């Protein structure tokens, strides 16, 4: 079989690290070029936006515009991507007074965006442009101009949008994060928009969402009652509660086995829950974050795998298993 001859990369071909450095330097240059007053004005417009932020662009700039819109949405700012061509064919209906538009264009002369400007002006919608050419039609028509110009694309032919899109994305990220900070967004606020992610779960998932109905026995219950309760609930443990419903101990599968081994068959008939239980067990509250409960079980000299769950009055409500916390994705 004749295999194709493997091509060798010339030594003069740009290396990956060199291209990364080129793009990093372009972002650093953009930070120096960005007018602080313009950046402040952009943030003020976004923060005062009464409705939603519209982000628009064509081609690769359109892809970056979609990412910026998604980032803004993830921090609790209503933002949508609108393609300018779609807008000119009916999509303009989503753009209303009170919106703010962020337009991305490297040249500043993108036909589809320029065609959209009269409609935006008629709706009195302010335009923030992230632009590679500050001496352009879009620049002159914008309320705020953010300079995203670059000296050269990372493309060896200086043609494919690479460095320019990286800089535009970095400026969009900087706007979103500054807006997030100005609004005092907390980790809990962020998590509310990311409930399925690990961060969201750590900040929103509570013990009450994962706990099981409390499997209870009394201190005087015998070993066979314990076996039946363990089999019935299949949770690996049962809570031992007093007359007021407060946990005074917990009996796990391991506690049961060790008690039987210590006492032998002849003494099983007299073996009670109070003799087998672990006294004064560590407990959790239903409103406790599941992640904190996980730390409570793991960050100790001897790890435990179950926690009785009690209310403010100390009454036993349920049982939380380490297995369920881990399975939740924390």
HELIX and SHEET records of a PDB file:
HELIX    1   1 UNK A   16  UNK A   33  1                                  18    
HELIX    2   2 UNK A   36  UNK A   47  1                                  12    
HELIX    3   3 UNK A   60  UNK A   74  1                                  15    
HELIX    4   4 UNK A   84  UNK A   87  1                                   4    
HELIX    5   5 UNK A   91  UNK A   94  5                                   4    
HELIX    6   6 UNK A  111  UNK A  122  1                                  12    
HELIX    7   7 UNK A  137  UNK A  141  1                                   5    
HELIX    8   8 UNK A  163  UNK A  182  1                                  20    
HELIX    9   9 UNK A  187  UNK A  192  1                                   6    
HELIX   10  10 UNK A  198  UNK A  204  1                                   7    
HELIX   11  11 UNK A  207  UNK A  210  1                                   4    
HELIX   12  12 UNK A  223  UNK A  233  1                                  11    
HELIX   13  13 UNK A  253  UNK A  263  1                                  11    
HELIX   14  14 UNK A  265  UNK A  270  5                                   6    
HELIX   15  15 UNK A  273  UNK A  276  1                                   4    
HELIX   16  16 UNK A  290  UNK A  298  1                                   9    
HELIX   17  17 UNK A  322  UNK A  327  1                                   6    
SHEET    1   A 5 UNK A  79  UNK A  81  0                                        
SHEET    2   A 5 UNK A  53  UNK A  56  1                                        
SHEET    3   A 5 UNK A 100  UNK A 105  1                                        
SHEET    4   A 5 UNK A 126  UNK A 131  1                                        
SHEET    5   A 5 UNK A 144  UNK A 147  1                                        
SHEET    1   B 4 UNK A 212  UNK A 213  0                                        
SHEET    2   B 4 UNK A 316  UNK A 321 -1                                        
SHEET    3   B 4 UNK A 306  UNK A 310 -1                                        
SHEET    4   B 4 UNK A 283  UNK A 285  1                                        
SHEET    1   C 4 UNK A 216  UNK A 218  0                                        
SHEET    2   C 4 UNK A 237  UNK A 241  1                                        
SHEET    3   C 4 UNK A 247  UNK A 252 -1                                        
SHEET    4   C 4 UNK A 278  UNK A 279 -1                                        
END                                                                             
